[in-house]
Amino acid sequence: MTWWKYILIVVALVGWLASQLLAYVSSYADWPLLFISGACALALLFLSLSALIRCRWRELMVVSLPLVVMALPVFGVTMPADWLQVVGFRIYASPLESYLSKCRLYDFIDDDGTKQRVGQCHSFRLMFDDRIAVIYDTNGTVCPTAGA
C-alpha cells in the first residue's frame, strides 16, 4: 500500500472525529468537516472496491476499517458518535461554572405556579432555519437541543 492511502485514511478519520467533537460547539462541524471526511470516505470506498476486485485482502481490510467506523451511525450504532459529541461539548463548556455564567437567564412561571429560571447559553445556526441551542434549567442540567 502506498503512503498516500495512509494519509487519506488519517484525513478521513480526523475529519470525522473533528466533526463529532465539534457537533454541539460550532457550525463548522456540519459543512466543511463533513465534506472533507465525506470526500475522503468516497475515495476510500473506491479504493476498497479496487482492492476487492484485485483480491488484495490486507489492503481491503485497512481501507475499509475507517469506512466501517464512519458508517456506524448510519447502521444505527450511534453510541461512539454520541459519546464523542458529549465529550466535545464537555471540553468546550469546561469549567462549567464559567460557561453557565455567560448564559442569558429568563424567568417564567411553571404550570403549578412556581417561579422558575431557564438559561440559553450557546446557539448557532445549523442549516436553513435550524439552530442548535444549549439550554440549562434551574436544576443545573445542561443539554444541547436542536430546533427551529
Summary of the structure (lengths in Angstrom):
residues: 148
radius of gyration: 20.3
end to end distance: 46.8
largest distance: 71.0
contacts: 387
relative contact order: 0.12
helix: 56%
strand: 22%
